[in-house]
Structure formats: structure tokens, C-alpha cells
Amino acid sequence: MELQAVEKSQAASSINNASECAKKIENEGFPKDFPATTKFANSEFPFVIIRLDRIIQNLSWIARSSRAMTILNNFMQRSAVPATTFDLLLVRRGETDEVKRQRNGIIKTMRVYLNGKIVDSRDAVVSVFDHGFLYGDGIYETMRVYDGVVFRLDQHIRRLFRSASLIGLSIPLDVDRLRIAIYETLIANALRKAYIRLTVSRGRGPIGLDPSLCAEPTVVIVAQELKEYPGSLYKNGIHLIISETRRNSKEAIDPHIKSLNFLNNILAKIEAKKKGAYEAIMLNVNGHLAEGTISNIFFYKDNMLCTPSAECGILDGITRGVVIELARTEGMRVREGKFTVKDIYAAGEVFLTNTTMEVMPVSNIDDRRYTVGSVSKLLRKLYREEVNAYISDVKAEGPSLWGENQ
Ligand SMILES: Cc1ncc(COP(=O)(O)O)c(C=O)c1O
């Protein structure tokens, strides 16, 4: 789609040079009457200044609509993006081949969102005094992007805010700004099929546990091309162990906090690797099944889909929630409860869930063997259908960014 010419504001028309205008905006902010988009046809190269905040302010649909993203991506295919901030996306068009090559270089270098700015990954550095680094004091989310749309974005954001509130951390961005920041990071990396990691740490402060030592949280968003798990794993299933490492009790560190403090899970992962397994199942301190190091666990036994309940001390995975919904809709009996190793050893099928692996069948737990059976195959298929339906809904939503008659 071609960007339509947009009327220039007085403020913009008084500055003929686009880069001068961009600099002025970066230093002083947007003049009051600056329109959503401004085209500078009389520059050496035509420039377009797109005022993201104006476009998005009352249209939080950008976060749910890949249409806006498609349009911005179309620009990016032809454009260098010398600066992106919350308020300003400066797109240069009509570039020479030389500039195009540079632009390809820019896009090939990973760009990272760091505290309100998109920076080159080499410049995305955090202080050694950041309490996230010193103490694991912070939270995160992992999201998956399908065809330019973040699956269940609002649920991830809600969980991030819940984690923040459970550790008394105030995220310096509201929900809309977080959505924009996530999409901005995707756009800056020209990604449509991606893995996103959003981290909020307590921030930089003197050594000492007291969170009030840190004035400002650090916010980082990394988006990278998603490397899918090999198809052979879905076909044959993965090998698990029951770990000796117990899951943190919810009275100690509530697993509902998706925290940077991951040593509990790392110790279990080390154990799994030593035993040649792919993932470890952790029991809680009462000996009930809890979860994997980065996944939730399901098993099928006596015509019932079983999964440890929230009281067992687990992260309530977003994928887990979707799978439970799908199974119930399909008429399966689902039980969230307290289960033992004996229960899972006696199951016919076992699978894991998480955002990036979706539904992953299990071939072994310790010496027990399982078949990759019809239940995990069906739920994997239904999960994919749910993803596709969600992506289509999001794409169908929202007004067009630039209407035909603008
Ligand atoms: C400990 C733990 N449990 C479960 C999950 C699965 O959660 P989700 O389905 O939201 O990715 C994760 C994901 O990272 C995790 O770290």
C-alpha cells in the first residue's frame, strides 16, 4: 500500500529539511499541530515522518492488528529506519542501492528495545549494578509471534503486571505503551515469525537488597527469529526425568511470579542434561507433581486429561490454559489436581506445553515409555487451529491505518 500524501502542519512546513525536522522533534517533542504523518517531498530523498503516538494513541488496535504492522513492514522493505523512539518513526524512502545495502545491514543487526529506545544489540547494555543482575530481582515474559501477530499478547501483559505486583515492582509503561514497544521491536527487526523476551528488572542501584535503592526499572525487549523445535521431537516425543530438585514452595517464592530468579529451574535442567534427558519434571515439597523447568505437564489416564493444579505451586502457563479450554470444548474430561509420580508412570500419554514448544509429546519419563498417542496429536492440532483463528481475528480487526481517501 502506498502512503497517501498528508497535509503538512504549519510547524512542519516551516522546516523544509526532513532530517532537521526530525532532530527538532527529537529534541523538543512534536509541535502541537503536527499531523500523524508528514511527507517531505522536497528533501534529497522523500522522507515520511510517522507519528506513532498520534496514530496509536486512541487506536490501541495496533497491538492487536497486524494490519498496521503490515503497512509499517511494507515501508521497511523499502526504507531505512534511522531512528525509532516511542514518539517518532522516521522512514526514509526512495533510497539509492547504496542506502538499501546499508539498510539491509541495519536490519540484519539485531535491534533491542532498552528503556524507551530501540538500539543496536551491541549498545543494548545494562549496568553491573542492576539488581536484576546482582540478585535476579525482576520479572519477564516470553511470547511467540505468528505471521506478525503476538499470540495472546494481552494475557502475557496481564501476567507480567501480576508478576510485577507480586514483587512490588512498578512497570514504567502502561499496557498500551508496552504493546507499542513490543510491536516497535518487531518492526525494527522486520520479524514476522519470532520469539520475544520482555524483561523488567528492578534497575540500577547501590549494592543492597532494598528495592527502593533502585530509582528506575530497566525494561528490555528482545525479538529474534523463532527457531522451531525439530519435527522429529513432535513425532517421536522427548525424554524426561523426575528431578531430585524440588520446585520452590509457593510460600518461599511463588511460582506464579515469572521471575528472573531461575536457579531452581536451572538446577533441575542441569540434572536432566546429566542424565541425557530433554526436560526435568519437578515435584513440589509435598512430593506432588508440579511442572517442568520451562513447561507445564499433562498426562492422559483413565479417559481423563490430568494436570497439576495451581495449588501445586506452578506457573499458570498461557499454553496450559488454552489446552485446558480446547480439551473441555472437545468434550474431554479434564482434572486439575494433586498427582504423584505413580500417577504419571501409569499414564498412557504425557505431553508438555509452553509458548514456544506449544504441545510437545513425551516418549519417556525415566525408564517408563509412552506412545505419542491420539490425545496429544489431537490437542496439538487443535492448538494450531486456535493459533490460526486468533491470528485471523486479529488481522481482521481495526480500521485501516491510512484510509483510501486520506
Ligand atoms: C516454569 C514454567 N512453567 C510453565 C511455563 C509455560 O508457560 P507458558 O505456556 O505461558 O509459556 C514456563 C514458560 O516459560 C515456565 O518457565
The ligand as a Gaussian input file, in Angstrom:
#p B3LYP/6-31G(d) Opt

LIG

0 1
 C        8.381000     -22.678000      34.984000
 C        7.493000     -22.563000      33.794000
 N        6.327000     -23.229000      33.786000
 C        5.486000     -23.163000      32.725000
 C        5.799000     -22.408000      31.612000
 C        4.840000     -22.351000      30.432000
 O        4.207000     -21.095000      30.367000
 P        3.603000     -20.514000      29.006000
 O        2.678000     -21.538000      28.478000
 O        2.912000     -19.276000      29.409000
 O        4.757000     -20.289000      28.092000
 C        7.000000     -21.687000      31.592000
 C        7.337000     -20.879000      30.436000
 O        8.337000     -20.256000      30.345000
 C        7.861000     -21.763000      32.717000
 O        9.005000     -21.095000      32.744000

